[in-house]
């Protein structure tokens, strides 16, 4: 999971454009901050290409910074840089909650799909309950991000917005993933136990042999 987020380096790199934006905005104004954050995102992407590190986190981060910078430019306000992330958090929270209500908790769907384990987990109520809890934990992560950062946005605390975005980013997301790991291990252990105790399906040859022995032992009817 850490590799999917770009490793420890990816966690550090994801914070740099936000730090650049806040520092440059306080020193030189909004325009320089916008271009500085974009330049930082580009530099990080190029650096990862040169070092042959995973590009997906860097590219995703670049587009996220680009959208945030565009909103800041359109609104003419530094705090607009954080608006996209705030509303995205609310959207993600809604999607996670909706998946629980639909009885297809996303934590279970995503994990089992990525690992090619199919939908056997959905036949076990205990596994579904565990994935419901894991999905709810992720929903709470995004809900907390929205509530806190929206309040900071409305209060014009741009500096604290940057701090909250970093502190409530990957560190808080990692706590949610710990609950996902618990649900995965719980489900895998239970499904393995159920598979070991389940009766072995009878093969065609075994069924044919059983029927042959059954009728061979049957008494011959009177003429």
Residue, then its C-alpha position, 0 to 999 in steps of 0.5 A: x500500500x505504501x508502494x502504491x502511494x509512492x513510498x516514503x519519498x512519495x509522502x514527502x514529495x506530495x507535501x512540497x507543492x503545498x509548502x511552496x505555495x504557502x511560503x511563496x504566497x506569503x513572500x511574493x503573492x498569489x501569482x508567484x505562489x501558483x507558478x511556484x507550486x506548479x513548477x515544484x510539481x513538474x520538478x518532482x515528476x521529472x526527478x522521479x523519471x530520472x530516478x526511475x521511481x513510480x510515476x503514477x503518484x507524481x503524475x496524479x499529484x501534478x494534476x491535483x496541484x494543477x487543478x488547485x492552482x487553477x481554482x486559486x487563479x480563478x478565485x483570486x484567493x490563496x485559500x482557493x488552492x485548497x478548495x478542490x481537495x476539500x470538496x473531493x474529500x466530501x465526494x469520497x466520503x459519500x461514495x464510501x458510505x453509499x457502497x456500505x448502504x449498497x452492501x458492496x463496501x469498497x474496501x472489500x471490493x477494491x482489495x479482492x478485485x486487485x488480488x483476483x479473489x473474486x466475490x466469495x467474501x460477499x457470501x460470508x456475513x462476518x467478512x462483509x461486516x469487517x469490510x463495512x467497518x473498514x470502509x466506514x473508517x475510510x469514510x470518516x477519514x474523508x469526513x474529518x478532512x472535509x469538516x476541519x478544512x472547510x471550517x479553516x477555509x471559511x475562517x480564512x486560515x490559509x496557513x492552517x489549511x496547508x498544515x491540515x492538508x498535510x497532517x490530514x493527508x497520508x498520515x490520517x489515510x494510513x490510519x484508515x488503511x490499518x483498519x482495512x488491513x485488519x478487515x482483510x486479514x480477518x476475512x482471509x482467515x475466516x474464508x480459509x477456515x470455511x474452505x477447509x471445513x467445506x465438504x469436497x465436491x463429488x467428482x463424476x467418477x465418484x458419483x458413478x461408482x457410488x450409484x453402481x455400488x448402490x444398485x448392485x446391493x439392491x435386492x432383485x424384485x420378484x418376477 
